[in-house]
Amino acid sequence: MRLTCPLCGPRDRREFYYYGAAEYLNRPAPDAAPEAWDDHLHNRDNPAGLVQDLWYHEQGCCSWLKVTRNTVTHEIVTVEPVAGGAA
């Protein structure tokens, strides 16, 4: 699999660290109930089709990227920078 980093160009996926679903950016409020945090951390969908993931360009420009990909066809649809980082 190859990802096209907006800053570095096409790269092998081994240069990147997979962080997880982009929904990690939508965290519960710091004072949310423990059940909300439990759901956020442990319950995941496994959709067929388009998904958005967070990737870190670990062996390149050190940018956080949001990758839209198709889990059925393995097509990379878009790769875009994440403003402000993921963590």
C-alpha positions, 0 to 999 in steps of 0.5 A: 500500500502506498500513501501520498503524503501532501508534503513528501509525495508517494511513500510506502505505508511502512513509513507511516504509523497507523493511529486508528479511526479518524473519529478519535478526533471527536473525543468526549469532553474531559468531564464526560461520564466514564461510560462515554469514555469506555464507549469511545475507547473500546467500541468500534465499527467495522464498516465495509466501504469508505473509512477515515483513518489517522496516520502519522508520517513517522519516517518522513515529515512527522505530519498527522494525516487523515486518510480516506480509504475503501476497505473493500477495494483498498483504494486510497481516496484522499490524504489530507493533513490534520490541523493541530495534530491528533493527540 
